[in-house]
Amino acid sequence: MKELPVIVVQLVHIQGPLMGQIQEFTEPQITIGRHPSCSVQFPTDLATISRTHAELVREGNRYKVVDRSTNGTFVNGKRVSEAFLKDGDVIMFTEGGPKMSFLAQITDEVQAAPVSAPQVQEMPPAPRPAQGAPPAPPERPVPPVEAAPPAAPRERAAPVHEPSKPAEQPRQSVQKVQAPLIVQFGPTIRTYKELPIVIGKKADSDFVLDHPALSDHHAQIFFSQNMYWIKDLSGRSLITIGSSRIGFEAPLKAQDVISLAPGGPALRFLGEGRLAEYEDAPAEESPVPAKSARSEPARKEKPSKSIFDIFKK
């Protein structure tokens, strides 16, 4: 059977009744509309959306959107009947209607493509002899063939054990939960009581970082299994922890340094739901020659405080 790679499709709702939700699919066909059978179901009273408004259909290793509605489907503001999608494309259903961002990631997993079984052709029945014809002579018995002496048993080669691949960590279920989070970047401090949140450079992100290396919706912070997690929404595996790429998602440990993109901003996870801007330590300055005895006495500097000390009181 032919094997195809599994593609994980993420639909990030950025406008409409499902705003804030992120849905994941691996099916080759994703239906969108008001009908209860749709994969993405909008409220039944949203009359501008058709019962089956659009479909996302997999062709090879790409997905395309196919419009099935009367009010139209738009990709990046342009109305289409069908169009192939790329990461970050914004799909809008009816003019001024719900919007979602499309992301897709090809994984190392494979799935079998169904192949039709070959049909077995039945042999036609043997023809019957004509009436009045002489009967066919009986078949002569075939003399038995003497069995060859058994061959000497061969030594079996020792099985070669290939190193097993490490089991891939199951993906976490992202749900809205009550969990505290404090994010500090530069002079900006934001406090959240509910997760998940989205970090990106687009204005509708929960925490906006306007940096050219970031995507519109770049990363997601969520809480699962009593741990904080980060998920890469860029679709390009840009996020690293330390020097290792996280791939799709990874848990956070205290003092982890998170680089959101090469040459982009970085954060340090301080534990207990605290993220702070991280900057490399400055290079050591050349020593300054000592002043003469007549120079002014050195002033005592006040010890600096962390920006998160205010939350410990």
Short mmCIF file of the C-alpha atoms (twelve columns), coordinates in Angstrom:
data_MODEL
# 
_entry.id   MODEL 
# 
loop_
_atom_site.group_PDB 
_atom_site.id 
_atom_site.type_symbol 
_atom_site.label_atom_id 
_atom_site.label_alt_id 
_atom_site.label_comp_id 
_atom_site.label_asym_id 
_atom_site.label_seq_id 
_atom_site.Cartn_x 
_atom_site.Cartn_y 
_atom_site.Cartn_z 
_atom_site.pdbx_PDB_model_num 
ATOM 1   C CA . MET A 1   0.000   0.000   0.000   1 
ATOM 2   C CA . LYS A 2   1.208   3.499   -0.791  1 
ATOM 3   C CA . GLU A 3   2.148   5.587   2.252   1 
ATOM 4   C CA . LEU A 4   1.598   9.330   2.605   1 
ATOM 5   C CA . PRO A 5   3.026   11.673  5.257   1 
ATOM 6   C CA . VAL A 6   0.608   12.927  7.896   1 
ATOM 7   C CA . ILE A 7   -0.103  16.663  7.599   1 
ATOM 8   C CA . VAL A 8   -1.346  18.485  10.704  1 
ATOM 9   C CA . VAL A 9   -3.609  21.418  9.768   1 
ATOM 10  C CA . GLN A 10  -4.148  24.177  12.327  1 
ATOM 11  C CA . LEU A 11  -7.024  26.634  11.935  1 
ATOM 12  C CA . VAL A 12  -6.564  29.674  14.207  1 
ATOM 13  C CA . HIS A 13  -9.842  31.617  14.521  1 
ATOM 14  C CA . ILE A 14  -9.042  35.340  14.563  1 
ATOM 15  C CA . GLN A 15  -12.531 36.821  13.974  1 
ATOM 16  C CA . GLY A 16  -16.077 35.633  14.519  1 
ATOM 17  C CA . PRO A 17  -17.952 33.482  17.059  1 
ATOM 18  C CA . LEU A 18  -15.053 30.992  17.383  1 
ATOM 19  C CA . MET A 19  -12.378 33.679  17.891  1 
ATOM 20  C CA . GLY A 20  -9.464  32.472  20.043  1 
ATOM 21  C CA . GLN A 21  -9.951  28.790  19.285  1 
ATOM 22  C CA . ILE A 22  -7.276  26.694  17.523  1 
ATOM 23  C CA . GLN A 23  -8.509  23.527  15.835  1 
ATOM 24  C CA . GLU A 24  -6.268  20.740  14.517  1 
ATOM 25  C CA . PHE A 25  -7.079  18.224  11.779  1 
ATOM 26  C CA . THR A 26  -5.248  15.474  9.884   1 
ATOM 27  C CA . GLU A 27  -8.136  14.413  7.624   1 
ATOM 28  C CA . PRO A 28  -7.762  14.842  3.831   1 
ATOM 29  C CA . GLN A 29  -11.091 16.719  3.685   1 
ATOM 30  C CA . ILE A 30  -12.207 19.385  6.195   1 
ATOM 31  C CA . THR A 31  -15.732 20.782  5.800   1 
ATOM 32  C CA . ILE A 32  -16.751 24.212  7.123   1 
ATOM 33  C CA . GLY A 33  -20.301 25.488  7.636   1 
ATOM 34  C CA . ARG A 34  -23.384 25.496  9.865   1 
ATOM 35  C CA . HIS A 35  -24.404 21.863  9.360   1 
ATOM 36  C CA . PRO A 36  -23.784 19.584  12.389  1 
ATOM 37  C CA . SER A 37  -21.747 17.206  10.209  1 
ATOM 38  C CA . CYS A 38  -19.150 19.873  9.341   1 
ATOM 39  C CA . SER A 39  -15.649 19.556  10.753  1 
ATOM 40  C CA . VAL A 40  -15.691 23.288  11.640  1 
ATOM 41  C CA . GLN A 41  -19.230 24.145  12.732  1 
ATOM 42  C CA . PHE A 42  -20.418 27.730  13.075  1 
ATOM 43  C CA . PRO A 43  -23.591 28.604  15.055  1 
ATOM 44  C CA . THR A 44  -26.784 27.660  13.241  1 
ATOM 45  C CA . ASP A 45  -28.191 31.202  13.616  1 
ATOM 46  C CA . LEU A 46  -25.280 32.723  11.641  1 
ATOM 47  C CA . ALA A 47  -27.341 33.027  8.460   1 
ATOM 48  C CA . THR A 48  -24.538 34.527  6.323   1 
ATOM 49  C CA . ILE A 49  -22.681 31.183  6.507   1 
ATOM 50  C CA . SER A 50  -23.993 28.398  4.280   1 
ATOM 51  C CA . ARG A 51  -24.791 24.963  5.664   1 
ATOM 52  C CA . THR A 52  -21.708 23.679  3.853   1 
ATOM 53  C CA . HIS A 53  -19.825 26.874  3.119   1 
ATOM 54  C CA . ALA A 54  -16.361 25.624  2.056   1 
ATOM 55  C CA . GLU A 55  -14.028 22.635  2.084   1 
ATOM 56  C CA . LEU A 56  -10.300 22.217  2.620   1 
ATOM 57  C CA . VAL A 57  -9.165  19.359  0.368   1 
ATOM 58  C CA . ARG A 58  -5.744  17.707  0.411   1 
ATOM 59  C CA . GLU A 59  -3.995  17.235  -2.944  1 
ATOM 60  C CA . GLY A 60  -0.582  15.622  -2.581  1 
ATOM 61  C CA . ASN A 61  1.200   17.506  0.208   1 
ATOM 62  C CA . ARG A 62  -0.904  20.677  -0.136  1 
ATOM 63  C CA . TYR A 63  -4.399  21.779  0.806   1 
ATOM 64  C CA . LYS A 64  -6.734  23.901  -1.266  1 
ATOM 65  C CA . VAL A 65  -9.920  25.701  -0.257  1 
ATOM 66  C CA . VAL A 66  -13.019 25.098  -2.371  1 
ATOM 67  C CA . ASP A 67  -15.981 27.487  -2.104  1 
ATOM 68  C CA . ARG A 68  -19.442 25.861  -1.801  1 
ATOM 69  C CA . SER A 69  -21.393 28.955  -0.712  1 
ATOM 70  C CA . THR A 70  -23.555 31.742  -2.101  1 
ATOM 71  C CA . ASN A 71  -21.943 34.591  -0.120  1 
ATOM 72  C CA . GLY A 72  -18.373 33.727  -1.082  1 
ATOM 73  C CA . THR A 73  -15.057 32.623  0.410   1 
ATOM 74  C CA . PHE A 74  -12.043 34.962  0.483   1 
ATOM 75  C CA . VAL A 75  -8.285  34.243  0.772   1 
ATOM 76  C CA . ASN A 76  -6.204  37.230  1.915   1 
ATOM 77  C CA . GLY A 77  -9.090  39.535  0.966   1 
ATOM 78  C CA . LYS A 78  -9.622  38.121  -2.555  1 
ATOM 79  C CA . ARG A 79  -12.747 36.124  -3.416  1 
ATOM 80  C CA . VAL A 80  -11.930 32.655  -4.804  1 
ATOM 81  C CA . SER A 81  -13.792 29.636  -6.100  1 
ATOM 82  C CA . GLU A 82  -10.806 27.460  -5.183  1 
ATOM 83  C CA . ALA A 83  -7.181  28.206  -4.314  1 
ATOM 84  C CA . PHE A 84  -4.150  26.408  -2.888  1 
ATOM 85  C CA . LEU A 85  -3.192  27.570  0.618   1 
ATOM 86  C CA . LYS A 86  0.135   28.395  2.228   1 
ATOM 87  C CA . ASP A 87  1.110   29.015  5.844   1 
ATOM 88  C CA . GLY A 88  -0.305  32.237  7.257   1 
ATOM 89  C CA . ASP A 89  -3.070  32.652  4.657   1 
ATOM 90  C CA . VAL A 90  -6.218  34.246  6.115   1 
ATOM 91  C CA . ILE A 91  -9.513  32.691  5.007   1 
ATOM 92  C CA . MET A 92  -12.697 34.769  5.403   1 
ATOM 93  C CA . PHE A 93  -16.211 33.348  5.009   1 
ATOM 94  C CA . THR A 94  -18.531 35.991  3.499   1 
ATOM 95  C CA . GLU A 95  -17.399 39.609  3.317   1 
ATOM 96  C CA . GLY A 96  -16.758 40.870  6.859   1 
ATOM 97  C CA . GLY A 97  -17.549 37.412  8.275   1 
ATOM 98  C CA . PRO A 98  -15.537 34.925  10.361  1 
ATOM 99  C CA . LYS A 99  -11.787 34.708  9.685   1 
ATOM 100 C CA . MET A 100 -9.241  31.986  10.356  1 
ATOM 101 C CA . SER A 101 -5.499  31.660  9.776   1 
ATOM 102 C CA . PHE A 102 -4.294  28.503  7.987   1 
ATOM 103 C CA . LEU A 103 -1.181  26.618  9.142   1 
ATOM 104 C CA . ALA A 104 0.047   23.176  8.005   1 
ATOM 105 C CA . GLN A 105 2.973   21.036  9.093   1 
ATOM 106 C CA . ILE A 106 4.212   17.803  7.487   1 
ATOM 107 C CA . THR A 107 5.195   15.263  10.170  1 
ATOM 108 C CA . ASP A 108 7.398   12.155  10.113  1 
ATOM 109 C CA . GLU A 109 4.359   9.922   10.590  1 
ATOM 110 C CA . VAL A 110 2.850   8.089   7.617   1 
ATOM 111 C CA . GLN A 111 -0.600  6.827   6.807   1 
ATOM 112 C CA . ALA A 112 -1.610  4.167   4.315   1 
ATOM 113 C CA . ALA A 113 -3.490  5.289   1.226   1 
ATOM 114 C CA . PRO A 114 -6.349  2.890   0.340   1 
ATOM 115 C CA . VAL A 115 -5.631  0.762   -2.745  1 
ATOM 116 C CA . SER A 116 -8.425  -1.199  -4.417  1 
ATOM 117 C CA . ALA A 117 -7.899  -4.982  -4.288  1 
ATOM 118 C CA . PRO A 118 -7.373  -6.737  -7.662  1 
ATOM 119 C CA . GLN A 119 -10.415 -8.561  -8.959  1 
ATOM 120 C CA . VAL A 120 -10.096 -12.355 -9.204  1 
ATOM 121 C CA . GLN A 121 -11.367 -13.639 -12.529 1 
ATOM 122 C CA . GLU A 122 -13.251 -16.920 -12.270 1 
ATOM 123 C CA . MET A 123 -12.307 -19.709 -14.669 1 
ATOM 124 C CA . PRO A 124 -15.109 -20.670 -17.064 1 
ATOM 125 C CA . PRO A 125 -16.618 -24.116 -16.479 1 
ATOM 126 C CA . ALA A 126 -15.300 -26.993 -18.585 1 
ATOM 127 C CA . PRO A 127 -17.464 -27.692 -21.677 1 
ATOM 128 C CA . ARG A 128 -19.798 -30.679 -21.486 1 
ATOM 129 C CA . PRO A 129 -19.333 -33.450 -24.107 1 
ATOM 130 C CA . ALA A 130 -21.871 -33.451 -26.954 1 
ATOM 131 C CA . GLN A 131 -24.754 -35.882 -26.675 1 
ATOM 132 C CA . GLY A 132 -23.888 -39.242 -28.296 1 
ATOM 133 C CA . ALA A 133 -20.128 -38.628 -28.279 1 
ATOM 134 C CA . PRO A 134 -17.901 -41.415 -26.897 1 
ATOM 135 C CA . PRO A 135 -16.892 -40.959 -23.274 1 
ATOM 136 C CA . ALA A 136 -13.485 -39.466 -22.642 1 
ATOM 137 C CA . PRO A 137 -10.802 -42.037 -21.709 1 
ATOM 138 C CA . PRO A 138 -10.075 -42.213 -18.016 1 
ATOM 139 C CA . GLU A 139 -7.083  -40.263 -16.813 1 
ATOM 140 C CA . ARG A 140 -3.990  -42.337 -16.234 1 
ATOM 141 C CA . PRO A 141 -2.686  -42.301 -12.681 1 
ATOM 142 C CA . VAL A 142 0.462   -40.267 -12.249 1 
ATOM 143 C CA . PRO A 143 3.248   -42.316 -10.627 1 
ATOM 144 C CA . PRO A 144 4.324   -40.912 -7.292  1 
ATOM 145 C CA . VAL A 145 7.526   -38.889 -7.256  1 
ATOM 146 C CA . GLU A 146 10.067  -39.943 -4.694  1 
ATOM 147 C CA . ALA A 147 10.729  -37.238 -2.180  1 
ATOM 148 C CA . ALA A 148 14.228  -35.808 -2.211  1 
ATOM 149 C CA . PRO A 149 16.300  -36.441 0.917   1 
ATOM 150 C CA . PRO A 150 16.000  -33.624 3.391   1 
ATOM 151 C CA . ALA A 151 18.734  -31.034 3.112   1 
ATOM 152 C CA . ALA A 152 21.101  -30.521 5.975   1 
ATOM 153 C CA . PRO A 153 19.841  -27.808 8.299   1 
ATOM 154 C CA . ARG A 154 21.539  -24.455 7.786   1 
ATOM 155 C CA . GLU A 155 22.767  -22.393 10.618  1 
ATOM 156 C CA . ARG A 156 20.523  -19.443 11.194  1 
ATOM 157 C CA . ALA A 157 22.187  -16.081 11.117  1 
ATOM 158 C CA . ALA A 158 21.863  -14.090 14.278  1 
ATOM 159 C CA . PRO A 159 19.127  -11.468 13.902  1 
ATOM 160 C CA . VAL A 160 20.364  -7.924  13.461  1 
ATOM 161 C CA . HIS A 161 18.690  -5.575  15.885  1 
ATOM 162 C CA . GLU A 162 18.345  -2.092  14.427  1 
ATOM 163 C CA . PRO A 163 18.294  0.739   16.929  1 
ATOM 164 C CA . SER A 164 14.715  1.665   17.647  1 
ATOM 165 C CA . LYS A 165 13.623  5.230   17.071  1 
ATOM 166 C CA . PRO A 166 12.607  7.118   20.184  1 
ATOM 167 C CA . ALA A 167 8.877   7.205   20.651  1 
ATOM 168 C CA . GLU A 168 7.407   10.538  19.601  1 
ATOM 169 C CA . GLN A 169 5.849   12.417  22.477  1 
ATOM 170 C CA . PRO A 170 2.058   12.543  22.163  1 
ATOM 171 C CA . ARG A 171 0.693   15.964  21.399  1 
ATOM 172 C CA . GLN A 172 -1.084  17.795  24.146  1 
ATOM 173 C CA . SER A 173 -4.727  18.744  24.078  1 
ATOM 174 C CA . VAL A 174 -4.988  22.540  24.189  1 
ATOM 175 C CA . GLN A 175 -7.962  23.713  26.261  1 
ATOM 176 C CA . LYS A 176 -8.923  26.890  28.051  1 
ATOM 177 C CA . VAL A 177 -7.836  26.628  31.688  1 
ATOM 178 C CA . GLN A 178 -7.482  28.988  34.619  1 
ATOM 179 C CA . ALA A 179 -3.697  29.385  34.970  1 
ATOM 180 C CA . PRO A 180 -1.695  32.554  35.778  1 
ATOM 181 C CA . LEU A 181 0.898   33.953  33.388  1 
ATOM 182 C CA . ILE A 182 2.981   37.138  33.509  1 
ATOM 183 C CA . VAL A 183 4.869   38.261  30.383  1 
ATOM 184 C CA . GLN A 184 7.426   41.086  30.484  1 
ATOM 185 C CA . PHE A 185 9.175   42.440  27.410  1 
ATOM 186 C CA . GLY A 186 10.869  45.801  27.628  1 
ATOM 187 C CA . PRO A 187 8.565   48.214  29.451  1 
ATOM 188 C CA . THR A 188 5.482   46.098  28.718  1 
ATOM 189 C CA . ILE A 189 4.066   43.779  31.394  1 
ATOM 190 C CA . ARG A 190 0.892   41.783  30.786  1 
ATOM 191 C CA . THR A 191 -0.860  39.535  33.289  1 
ATOM 192 C CA . TYR A 192 -3.191  36.725  32.217  1 
ATOM 193 C CA . LYS A 193 -5.482  34.560  34.313  1 
ATOM 194 C CA . GLU A 194 -6.567  32.188  31.523  1 
ATOM 195 C CA . LEU A 195 -4.544  30.218  28.965  1 
ATOM 196 C CA . PRO A 196 -3.814  29.634  26.101  1 
ATOM 197 C CA . ILE A 197 -2.489  32.929  24.728  1 
ATOM 198 C CA . VAL A 198 -0.984  33.719  21.312  1 
ATOM 199 C CA . ILE A 199 2.244   35.711  20.791  1 
ATOM 200 C CA . GLY A 200 2.752   37.383  17.410  1 
ATOM 201 C CA . LYS A 201 3.246   40.657  15.577  1 
ATOM 202 C CA . LYS A 202 -0.372  41.016  14.453  1 
ATOM 203 C CA . ALA A 203 -2.569  43.333  16.472  1 
ATOM 204 C CA . ASP A 204 -5.124  40.639  17.328  1 
ATOM 205 C CA . SER A 205 -2.481  38.545  19.167  1 
ATOM 206 C CA . ASP A 206 -2.801  38.346  22.955  1 
ATOM 207 C CA . PHE A 207 0.789   39.580  23.387  1 
ATOM 208 C CA . VAL A 208 2.025   41.681  20.465  1 
ATOM 209 C CA . LEU A 209 5.740   41.689  19.554  1 
ATOM 210 C CA . ASP A 210 6.314   43.779  16.438  1 
ATOM 211 C CA . HIS A 211 9.488   42.175  15.062  1 
ATOM 212 C CA . PRO A 212 10.229  41.336  11.397  1 
ATOM 213 C CA . ALA A 213 11.460  37.826  12.288  1 
ATOM 214 C CA . LEU A 214 8.080   36.849  13.801  1 
ATOM 215 C CA . SER A 215 4.917   35.606  12.118  1 
ATOM 216 C CA . ASP A 216 1.511   37.222  12.563  1 
ATOM 217 C CA . HIS A 217 0.614   34.433  15.014  1 
ATOM 218 C CA . HIS A 218 3.966   33.014  16.029  1 
ATOM 219 C CA . ALA A 219 3.713   31.047  19.282  1 
ATOM 220 C CA . GLN A 220 1.159   29.789  21.765  1 
ATOM 221 C CA . ILE A 221 1.620   29.398  25.518  1 
ATOM 222 C CA . PHE A 222 -0.722  26.873  27.148  1 
ATOM 223 C CA . PHE A 223 -1.038  24.833  30.359  1 
ATOM 224 C CA . SER A 224 -1.394  21.036  30.374  1 
ATOM 225 C CA . GLN A 225 -0.509  18.220  32.812  1 
ATOM 226 C CA . ASN A 226 0.511   20.756  35.498  1 
ATOM 227 C CA . MET A 227 3.139   22.260  33.162  1 
ATOM 228 C CA . TYR A 228 3.493   25.306  30.951  1 
ATOM 229 C CA . TRP A 229 4.042   24.542  27.242  1 
ATOM 230 C CA . ILE A 230 5.029   26.494  24.130  1 
ATOM 231 C CA . LYS A 231 3.749   25.625  20.640  1 
ATOM 232 C CA . ASP A 232 5.253   26.810  17.344  1 
ATOM 233 C CA . LEU A 233 2.513   28.403  15.193  1 
ATOM 234 C CA . SER A 234 4.894   29.711  12.523  1 
ATOM 235 C CA . GLY A 235 4.818   26.452  10.550  1 
ATOM 236 C CA . ARG A 236 8.589   26.822  9.963   1 
ATOM 237 C CA . SER A 237 10.029  25.329  13.180  1 
ATOM 238 C CA . LEU A 238 11.625  28.631  14.194  1 
ATOM 239 C CA . ILE A 239 11.369  28.355  17.980  1 
ATOM 240 C CA . THR A 240 14.297  26.940  19.963  1 
ATOM 241 C CA . ILE A 241 14.869  26.228  23.655  1 
ATOM 242 C CA . GLY A 242 18.560  26.628  24.333  1 
ATOM 243 C CA . SER A 243 20.071  25.420  21.058  1 
ATOM 244 C CA . SER A 244 17.416  22.786  20.227  1 
ATOM 245 C CA . ARG A 245 14.432  23.342  17.954  1 
ATOM 246 C CA . ILE A 246 11.170  22.352  19.600  1 
ATOM 247 C CA . GLY A 247 9.586   21.175  16.335  1 
ATOM 248 C CA . PHE A 248 5.887   21.375  17.186  1 
ATOM 249 C CA . GLU A 249 5.601   21.925  20.945  1 
ATOM 250 C CA . ALA A 250 7.648   21.465  24.127  1 
ATOM 251 C CA . PRO A 251 7.225   21.819  27.910  1 
ATOM 252 C CA . LEU A 252 8.932   24.688  29.724  1 
ATOM 253 C CA . LYS A 253 11.297  24.295  32.680  1 
ATOM 254 C CA . ALA A 254 12.565  27.001  34.990  1 
ATOM 255 C CA . GLN A 255 15.399  29.079  33.485  1 
ATOM 256 C CA . ASP A 256 14.741  27.833  29.934  1 
ATOM 257 C CA . VAL A 257 15.844  30.422  27.336  1 
ATOM 258 C CA . ILE A 258 13.359  30.565  24.456  1 
ATOM 259 C CA . SER A 259 14.439  32.065  21.132  1 
ATOM 260 C CA . LEU A 260 11.346  32.837  19.065  1 
ATOM 261 C CA . ALA A 261 13.280  33.039  15.771  1 
ATOM 262 C CA . PRO A 262 16.871  33.319  14.520  1 
ATOM 263 C CA . GLY A 263 17.824  36.937  15.120  1 
ATOM 264 C CA . GLY A 264 14.489  37.532  16.818  1 
ATOM 265 C CA . PRO A 265 13.455  38.259  20.391  1 
ATOM 266 C CA . ALA A 266 14.156  35.845  23.238  1 
ATOM 267 C CA . LEU A 267 12.418  35.130  26.555  1 
ATOM 268 C CA . ARG A 268 13.455  33.335  29.743  1 
ATOM 269 C CA . PHE A 269 10.940  31.171  31.601  1 
ATOM 270 C CA . LEU A 270 11.460  31.966  35.287  1 
ATOM 271 C CA . GLY A 271 9.056   29.309  36.511  1 
ATOM 272 C CA . GLU A 272 5.661   29.703  38.190  1 
ATOM 273 C CA . GLY A 273 4.121   31.235  35.071  1 
ATOM 274 C CA . ARG A 274 6.638   34.069  34.503  1 
ATOM 275 C CA . LEU A 275 8.223   34.976  31.150  1 
ATOM 276 C CA . ALA A 276 10.743  37.820  30.899  1 
ATOM 277 C CA . GLU A 277 12.757  39.370  28.109  1 
ATOM 278 C CA . TYR A 278 16.189  37.749  27.796  1 
ATOM 279 C CA . GLU A 279 19.280  39.570  26.602  1 
ATOM 280 C CA . ASP A 280 22.793  38.152  26.343  1 
ATOM 281 C CA . ALA A 281 25.194  39.375  29.044  1 
ATOM 282 C CA . PRO A 282 27.189  42.377  27.724  1 
ATOM 283 C CA . ALA A 283 30.871  41.877  26.907  1 
ATOM 284 C CA . GLU A 284 33.368  42.789  29.613  1 
ATOM 285 C CA . GLU A 285 34.595  46.368  29.309  1 
ATOM 286 C CA . SER A 286 38.282  47.246  29.293  1 
ATOM 287 C CA . PRO A 287 39.581  48.199  32.732  1 
ATOM 288 C CA . VAL A 288 39.410  51.882  33.597  1 
ATOM 289 C CA . PRO A 289 42.652  53.344  35.024  1 
ATOM 290 C CA . ALA A 290 42.434  54.110  38.717  1 
ATOM 291 C CA . LYS A 291 41.852  57.719  39.622  1 
ATOM 292 C CA . SER A 292 44.251  59.690  41.778  1 
ATOM 293 C CA . ALA A 293 43.820  59.954  45.498  1 
ATOM 294 C CA . ARG A 294 42.209  63.358  45.002  1 
ATOM 295 C CA . SER A 295 39.353  61.899  42.950  1 
ATOM 296 C CA . GLU A 296 35.881  61.834  44.412  1 
ATOM 297 C CA . PRO A 297 35.002  58.835  46.546  1 
ATOM 298 C CA . ALA A 298 32.995  56.135  44.741  1 
ATOM 299 C CA . ARG A 299 29.272  56.347  45.238  1 
ATOM 300 C CA . LYS A 300 27.429  53.392  46.627  1 
ATOM 301 C CA . GLU A 301 24.974  52.017  44.070  1 
ATOM 302 C CA . LYS A 302 21.642  50.728  45.168  1 
ATOM 303 C CA . PRO A 303 21.098  47.024  44.485  1 
ATOM 304 C CA . SER A 304 18.942  46.480  41.368  1 
ATOM 305 C CA . LYS A 305 15.630  44.766  41.694  1 
ATOM 306 C CA . SER A 306 14.056  42.273  39.323  1 
ATOM 307 C CA . ILE A 307 10.931  43.473  37.584  1 
ATOM 308 C CA . PHE A 308 9.143   40.442  39.021  1 
ATOM 309 C CA . ASP A 309 9.962   41.341  42.667  1 
ATOM 310 C CA . ILE A 310 6.739   43.334  42.720  1 
ATOM 311 C CA . PHE A 311 4.785   40.097  42.327  1 
ATOM 312 C CA . LYS A 312 6.489   38.401  45.291  1 
ATOM 313 C CA . LYS A 313 5.093   40.812  47.866  1 
# 
